[in-house]
Amino acid sequence: MRTVRRGAVISCAIGLSTGSLLAPVQARTPETPPVWHDDATSRVEVLALLQSLNADLLSHPSATLTLERWCGAHHLAAEAKVIAERVRGMDKPLPADAREQLAIGPDEPVRYRRVQLSCGGLVLSEADNWYVPSRLTEAMNQALDASDTPFGKVVQPLHFRRQTLAADLLWSPMPQGWETGAPLPPATGELLMPHYVLQHRAVLFDQANRPFSLVVESYTSNVLAFPQPALSSR
Protein backbone atom coordinates (compact mmCIF):
# COMPACT_ATOMS: atom_id res chain seq x y z
CA MET A 1 0.00 0.00 0.00
CA ARG A 2 1.25 3.45 -0.86
CA THR A 3 1.75 5.71 2.14
CA VAL A 4 2.75 9.36 2.09
CA ARG A 5 5.40 10.70 4.42
CA ARG A 6 4.23 13.63 6.53
CA GLY A 7 5.14 16.79 4.67
CA ALA A 8 4.80 15.27 1.21
CA VAL A 9 2.47 17.53 -0.77
CA ILE A 10 -0.55 15.98 -2.42
CA SER A 11 -2.88 18.49 -4.00
CA CYS A 12 -2.82 22.14 -5.01
CA ALA A 13 0.20 22.81 -2.83
CA ILE A 14 2.30 20.12 -4.50
CA GLY A 15 5.91 21.29 -4.60
CA LEU A 16 7.44 22.53 -7.82
CA SER A 17 10.90 21.11 -8.58
CA THR A 18 12.93 23.93 -10.04
CA GLY A 19 15.23 21.57 -11.90
CA SER A 20 12.33 20.40 -14.03
CA LEU A 21 11.39 23.79 -15.41
CA LEU A 22 13.01 23.11 -18.74
CA ALA A 23 12.33 24.60 -22.12
CA PRO A 24 8.94 23.43 -23.45
CA VAL A 25 9.22 20.10 -25.24
CA GLN A 26 6.23 18.30 -26.75
CA ALA A 27 6.72 14.69 -25.69
CA ARG A 28 3.70 13.34 -27.48
CA THR A 29 4.23 10.52 -29.93
CA PRO A 30 3.57 8.74 -32.24
CA GLU A 31 0.78 11.10 -33.39
CA THR A 32 0.21 14.76 -32.72
CA PRO A 33 -2.95 15.06 -30.62
CA PRO A 34 -5.33 18.03 -30.47
CA VAL A 35 -3.59 20.99 -28.86
CA TRP A 36 -4.52 22.68 -25.61
CA HIS A 37 -5.18 26.40 -26.02
CA ASP A 38 -3.06 28.85 -24.09
CA ASP A 39 -5.68 30.73 -22.07
CA ALA A 40 -6.69 31.05 -18.43
CA THR A 41 -9.45 28.43 -18.59
CA SER A 42 -7.20 25.87 -20.24
CA ARG A 43 -4.45 26.42 -17.71
CA VAL A 44 -6.83 25.89 -14.79
CA GLU A 45 -8.18 22.71 -16.48
CA VAL A 46 -4.66 21.32 -16.92
CA LEU A 47 -3.75 22.08 -13.31
CA ALA A 48 -6.90 20.32 -12.09
CA LEU A 49 -6.19 17.27 -14.27
CA LEU A 50 -2.62 16.96 -13.02
CA GLN A 51 -3.81 17.18 -9.43
CA SER A 52 -6.49 14.54 -10.10
CA LEU A 53 -3.95 12.15 -11.61
CA ASN A 54 -1.56 12.74 -8.73
CA ALA A 55 -4.29 11.97 -6.18
CA ASP A 56 -5.23 8.78 -8.04
CA LEU A 57 -1.63 7.60 -8.11
CA LEU A 58 -1.19 8.28 -4.40
CA SER A 59 -4.39 6.50 -3.40
CA HIS A 60 -3.81 3.26 -5.33
CA PRO A 61 -0.97 0.74 -4.95
CA SER A 62 -0.42 0.09 -8.67
CA ALA A 63 0.75 2.90 -10.96
CA THR A 64 0.19 0.62 -13.95
CA LEU A 65 -3.49 0.01 -13.16
CA THR A 66 -4.01 3.68 -12.34
CA LEU A 67 -2.57 4.69 -15.71
CA GLU A 68 -4.77 2.10 -17.46
CA ARG A 69 -7.86 3.64 -15.87
CA TRP A 70 -6.64 7.12 -16.85
CA CYS A 71 -5.93 5.95 -20.40
CA GLY A 72 -9.42 4.47 -20.73
CA ALA A 73 -11.26 7.40 -19.15
CA HIS A 74 -9.51 9.91 -21.44
CA HIS A 75 -9.48 7.75 -24.59
CA LEU A 76 -5.73 7.89 -25.09
CA ALA A 77 -5.82 4.64 -27.07
CA ALA A 78 -8.31 2.28 -28.71
CA GLU A 79 -7.48 -0.25 -25.99
CA ALA A 80 -6.73 1.01 -22.49
CA LYS A 81 -3.78 -1.30 -21.88
CA VAL A 82 -0.52 -0.10 -20.36
CA ILE A 83 2.61 -1.92 -21.50
CA ALA A 84 5.82 -1.97 -19.48
CA GLU A 85 9.02 -2.00 -21.55
CA ARG A 86 12.46 -2.26 -20.02
CA VAL A 87 15.05 0.21 -21.29
CA ARG A 88 18.36 -1.61 -21.60
CA GLY A 89 21.88 -0.27 -21.85
CA MET A 90 21.30 2.60 -19.43
CA ASP A 91 22.66 3.27 -15.98
CA LYS A 92 22.16 6.06 -13.47
CA PRO A 93 24.17 6.73 -10.35
CA LEU A 94 22.45 6.17 -7.05
CA PRO A 95 20.94 9.42 -5.70
CA ALA A 96 22.99 11.02 -2.93
CA ASP A 97 20.61 10.15 -0.10
CA ALA A 98 19.55 6.73 -1.41
CA ARG A 99 21.88 4.62 0.72
CA GLU A 100 20.42 6.14 3.85
CA GLN A 101 16.89 5.54 2.58
CA LEU A 102 17.75 1.94 1.70
CA ALA A 103 19.56 1.47 5.04
CA ILE A 104 22.72 0.11 3.42
CA GLY A 105 26.42 0.77 3.84
CA PRO A 106 28.73 2.49 1.35
CA ASP A 107 29.97 -0.78 -0.16
CA GLU A 108 26.63 -2.59 -0.52
CA PRO A 109 26.01 -3.47 -4.22
CA VAL A 110 23.00 -1.80 -5.83
CA ARG A 111 21.55 -2.56 -9.26
CA TYR A 112 19.59 -0.30 -11.59
CA ARG A 113 16.58 -0.84 -13.86
CA ARG A 114 14.64 1.58 -16.09
CA VAL A 115 11.12 0.92 -17.41
CA GLN A 116 8.73 2.87 -19.61
CA LEU A 117 4.95 2.54 -19.24
CA SER A 118 3.06 3.29 -22.44
CA CYS A 119 -0.52 3.21 -23.69
CA GLY A 120 -1.35 3.25 -27.38
CA GLY A 121 2.26 4.09 -28.22
CA LEU A 122 2.34 7.06 -25.85
CA VAL A 123 4.95 6.88 -23.09
CA LEU A 124 3.09 7.98 -19.97
CA SER A 125 5.73 7.23 -17.34
CA GLU A 126 9.44 6.49 -17.05
CA ALA A 127 10.59 4.75 -13.87
CA ASP A 128 14.11 4.56 -12.45
CA ASN A 129 14.57 1.73 -9.96
CA TRP A 130 17.60 1.10 -7.74
CA TYR A 131 17.40 -2.16 -5.76
CA VAL A 132 19.51 -4.14 -3.30
CA PRO A 133 20.11 -7.63 -4.76
CA SER A 134 21.22 -9.11 -1.42
CA ARG A 135 17.69 -8.53 -0.10
CA LEU A 136 16.09 -10.48 -2.95
CA THR A 137 16.17 -14.20 -3.66
CA GLU A 138 18.52 -15.67 -6.23
CA ALA A 139 15.55 -16.50 -8.45
CA MET A 140 14.34 -12.89 -8.28
CA ASN A 141 17.76 -11.53 -9.23
CA GLN A 142 18.01 -13.93 -12.15
CA ALA A 143 14.57 -12.91 -13.40
CA LEU A 144 15.43 -9.21 -13.12
CA ASP A 145 18.72 -9.73 -14.98
CA ALA A 146 17.40 -11.94 -17.76
CA SER A 147 13.85 -10.78 -18.46
CA ASP A 148 11.60 -7.76 -18.98
CA THR A 149 9.20 -8.92 -16.27
CA PRO A 150 8.01 -5.89 -14.26
CA PHE A 151 9.90 -5.40 -11.01
CA GLY A 152 6.77 -5.45 -8.88
CA LYS A 153 5.70 -8.79 -10.29
CA VAL A 154 9.13 -10.34 -9.70
CA VAL A 155 9.28 -9.25 -6.05
CA GLN A 156 5.60 -9.89 -5.33
CA PRO A 157 6.44 -12.92 -3.09
CA LEU A 158 8.03 -10.43 -0.66
CA HIS A 159 4.54 -9.03 0.03
CA PHE A 160 6.10 -5.61 -0.01
CA ARG A 161 4.64 -2.28 0.98
CA ARG A 162 5.35 1.07 -0.59
CA GLN A 163 6.13 4.33 1.19
CA THR A 164 5.84 7.46 -0.93
CA LEU A 165 8.54 9.96 0.00
CA ALA A 166 7.58 12.78 -2.36
CA ALA A 167 4.96 13.68 -4.95
CA ASP A 168 5.93 16.75 -6.94
CA LEU A 169 4.41 18.73 -9.75
CA LEU A 170 7.40 19.37 -11.99
CA TRP A 171 5.50 22.07 -13.90
CA SER A 172 2.48 24.20 -13.18
CA PRO A 173 0.42 25.85 -15.93
CA MET A 174 -0.49 28.60 -13.45
CA PRO A 175 2.09 31.05 -12.05
CA GLN A 176 2.72 31.33 -8.34
CA GLY A 177 0.18 33.69 -6.83
CA TRP A 178 -2.31 33.29 -9.68
CA GLU A 179 -5.17 32.98 -7.16
CA THR A 180 -4.41 36.47 -5.86
CA GLY A 181 -4.10 38.09 -9.27
CA ALA A 182 -0.59 37.28 -10.53
CA PRO A 183 -0.61 37.68 -14.33
CA LEU A 184 -0.42 34.69 -16.66
CA PRO A 185 2.59 34.21 -18.96
CA PRO A 186 2.21 35.68 -22.46
CA ALA A 187 -0.11 33.52 -24.57
CA THR A 188 1.56 31.42 -27.27
CA GLY A 189 -1.52 30.05 -29.02
CA GLU A 190 -0.79 26.46 -27.98
CA LEU A 191 -0.13 25.63 -24.36
CA LEU A 192 3.41 24.25 -24.37
CA MET A 193 4.32 21.67 -21.76
CA PRO A 194 7.67 20.23 -20.65
CA HIS A 195 8.43 16.56 -21.14
CA TYR A 196 7.93 15.65 -17.46
CA VAL A 197 5.02 17.10 -15.50
CA LEU A 198 4.77 14.97 -12.34
CA GLN A 199 7.20 12.88 -10.31
CA HIS A 200 6.86 10.39 -7.45
CA ARG A 201 9.66 9.02 -5.27
CA ALA A 202 9.08 5.94 -3.12
CA VAL A 203 10.80 3.15 -1.18
CA LEU A 204 9.66 -0.49 -1.13
CA PHE A 205 9.86 -2.49 2.11
CA ASP A 206 9.67 -6.27 2.58
CA GLN A 207 7.71 -8.05 5.32
CA ALA A 208 10.65 -7.67 7.69
CA ASN A 209 10.41 -3.90 7.14
CA ARG A 210 13.73 -3.82 5.29
CA PRO A 211 13.91 -1.31 2.43
CA PHE A 212 15.06 -3.00 -0.77
CA SER A 213 14.15 -0.66 -3.62
CA LEU A 214 14.08 3.06 -4.40
CA VAL A 215 11.90 4.08 -7.33
CA VAL A 216 11.51 7.44 -9.05
CA GLU A 217 8.54 7.64 -11.42
CA SER A 218 8.46 10.54 -13.87
CA TYR A 219 5.15 11.13 -15.67
CA THR A 220 5.17 12.79 -19.08
CA SER A 221 2.88 15.36 -20.66
CA ASN A 222 1.45 12.50 -22.73
CA VAL A 223 -0.98 11.96 -19.85
CA LEU A 224 -2.75 15.03 -21.31
CA ALA A 225 -2.63 13.87 -24.94
CA PHE A 226 -6.40 13.88 -25.42
CA PRO A 227 -8.85 16.37 -26.96
CA GLN A 228 -9.39 19.44 -24.84
CA PRO A 229 -12.84 19.58 -23.20
CA ALA A 230 -15.24 21.91 -25.02
CA LEU A 231 -16.50 24.21 -22.27
CA SER A 232 -19.25 26.70 -22.83
CA SER A 233 -17.06 29.51 -21.47
CA ARG A 234 -14.85 29.38 -24.56
Secondary structure as GFF3:
##gff-version 3
##sequence-region A 1 234
A	DSSP	beta_strand	2	4	.	.	.	ID=ss1
A	DSSP	three_ten_helix	18	20	.	.	.	ID=ss2
A	DSSP	alpha_helix	40	59	.	.	.	ID=ss3
A	DSSP	alpha_helix	63	73	.	.	.	ID=ss4
A	DSSP	beta_strand	82	86	.	.	.	ID=ss5
A	DSSP	alpha_helix	98	101	.	.	.	ID=ss6
A	DSSP	beta_strand	111	119	.	.	.	ID=ss7
A	DSSP	beta_strand	122	131	.	.	.	ID=ss8
A	DSSP	three_ten_helix	133	135	.	.	.	ID=ss9
A	DSSP	alpha_helix	138	146	.	.	.	ID=ss10
A	DSSP	alpha_helix	151	154	.	.	.	ID=ss11
A	DSSP	three_ten_helix	156	158	.	.	.	ID=ss12
A	DSSP	beta_strand	161	169	.	.	.	ID=ss13
A	DSSP	three_ten_helix	178	180	.	.	.	ID=ss14
A	DSSP	beta_strand	196	205	.	.	.	ID=ss15
A	DSSP	beta_strand	211	220	.	.	.	ID=ss16
A	DSSP	three_ten_helix	221	224	.	.	.	ID=ss17
###
